[in-house]
Amino acid sequence: MKRRHIAVEILPRALWIIMAICLYMSQHFANEPPILTENILIMSFGIPLVIGGLLTWIYVGYYMRRALFDKTLVTDGPFKYVRHPVYLGIHIMLTGIGLLFFSYIWFAVMLVIVLIWYLDGRIEERQMIELHGSAYFDCRERTGMFIPKI
């Protein structure tokens, strides 16, 4: 197997650490205590998003377990619709958390994080092309990166 540059191995993990630090800092410097919003309408959107994002993450994990051990390309379950359903589930969950605590800074940071996830996803896709070749190209043609193709 071809040896990868060290940046390809370290960058995705570094981006996750940067993301966690940014989200923590957004709450820490918000000048407001992190309390739940009192707006019932916003809570009625936030709670299902948190639960839905968490369930999506668990659902994706069920399908990914096989690929973690035998390095096969998973094209069923949530991967039938999007190539990065883990990021999608986490983003849905974090959007719900942002609504529950209603922090403007949280959403500003989330915009930056979407860019980080995009860059991380591109790195992962290069690795998948190296590992699976034309099978992954076919998968890319059928599915969207984060949002299902219509």
C-alpha positions in Angstrom: 0.0 0.0 0.0 1.2 3.5 -0.8 2.6 5.5 2.1 0.6 8.6 2.8 1.9 12.0 3.8 1.8 12.6 7.5 -0.5 15.7 7.0 -3.1 13.4 5.5 -3.1 11.3 8.6 -2.9 14.2 11.2 -5.0 17.0 9.6 -8.4 15.4 10.1 -7.8 14.7 13.8 -6.4 18.2 14.3 -9.5 19.7 12.6 -11.7 17.9 15.1 -9.7 19.2 18.0 -9.9 22.8 16.6 -13.6 22.4 16.2 -14.1 21.3 19.8 -12.0 24.2 21.0 -14.0 26.7 18.9 -17.3 25.4 20.2 -16.1 25.6 23.8 -14.7 29.1 23.3 -18.0 30.2 21.7 -19.9 29.3 24.8 -17.2 30.5 27.2 -17.0 34.0 25.8 -20.7 34.5 25.0 -21.2 36.7 28.1 -24.3 34.7 28.9 -24.6 31.7 31.1 -25.3 28.5 29.2 -29.0 28.1 30.1 -31.8 26.5 28.2 -33.9 28.9 26.2 -37.3 29.7 27.7 -38.9 29.9 24.2 -41.1 26.8 23.8 -41.1 27.1 20.0 -37.3 27.1 19.7 -37.2 24.2 22.2 -39.7 22.3 20.1 -37.2 22.5 17.2 -34.1 22.0 19.2 -35.0 18.8 21.1 -36.0 16.8 18.0 -32.8 18.0 16.2 -30.6 16.8 19.1 -32.4 13.5 19.3 -32.5 13.0 15.5 -28.8 13.9 15.2 -27.9 11.4 17.9 -30.1 8.7 16.4 -28.5 9.4 13.0 -25.1 9.0 14.5 -26.0 5.7 16.1 -27.6 4.5 12.8 -24.5 5.3 10.9 -22.3 3.6 13.4 -24.3 0.4 12.9 -23.5 0.4 9.2 -19.9 1.6 9.6 -18.8 -1.2 12.0 -18.3 -3.6 9.2 -16.1 -1.2 7.2 -13.9 -0.5 10.3 -12.8 -4.1 10.5 -12.6 -5.3 6.9 -12.1 -2.0 5.0 -15.1 -2.7 2.7 -16.9 0.1 0.9 -20.3 0.6 2.6 -23.0 1.7 0.1 -26.2 0.7 2.0 -28.1 2.3 4.9 -27.4 6.0 5.2 -24.4 5.7 2.8 -26.9 5.0 0.1 -27.9 8.7 0.2 -24.8 10.6 1.4 -21.1 9.9 1.6 -20.5 11.5 5.0 -23.6 10.8 7.2 -21.5 11.0 10.4 -20.9 14.7 9.8 -24.5 15.2 8.9 -25.7 13.6 12.1 -23.3 15.6 14.2 -24.2 18.8 12.5 -27.9 18.2 13.0 -27.3 17.4 16.7 -25.1 20.5 17.2 -27.7 22.7 15.5 -30.3 21.5 18.0 -27.9 22.2 20.9 -27.4 25.7 19.5 -31.2 26.2 19.5 -31.6 24.9 23.0 -29.0 27.2 24.4 -29.7 29.9 21.7 -26.3 31.3 21.3 -25.5 33.5 18.2 -21.8 32.8 18.6 -22.5 29.0 18.5 -24.1 29.4 15.0 -21.2 31.7 13.8 -18.7 29.0 14.9 -20.9 26.3 13.3 -20.5 28.1 9.9 -16.7 27.8 10.2 -17.1 24.2 11.3 -19.0 23.3 8.2 -16.0 24.5 6.1 -13.7 22.4 8.3 -16.0 19.4 7.8 -15.9 20.0 4.1 -12.1 20.0 4.0 -12.0 17.0 6.3 -14.4 15.2 4.0 -12.3 15.9 0.9 -9.3 14.4 2.6 -11.3 11.3 3.5 -12.6 11.0 0.0 -9.0 11.0 -1.4 -8.2 8.2 1.0 -11.3 6.3 -0.1 -10.3 6.7 -3.8 -6.9 5.2 -2.9 -8.5 2.3 -1.0 -11.5 1.5 -3.3 -10.7 3.1 -6.7 -13.5 3.1 -9.3 -16.1 1.6 -6.8 -15.8 4.9 -4.8 -16.1 7.0 -8.0 -19.4 5.2 -8.8 -20.5 5.9 -5.2 -19.6 9.6 -5.6 -21.7 9.9 -8.7 -24.8 8.4 -7.0 -24.6 10.2 -3.7 -24.2 13.7 -2.3 -21.4 14.7 0.0 -23.6 15.9 2.9 -27.0 16.3 1.3 -28.7 13.6 -0.7 -28.7 14.1 -4.5 -32.1 14.4 -6.1 
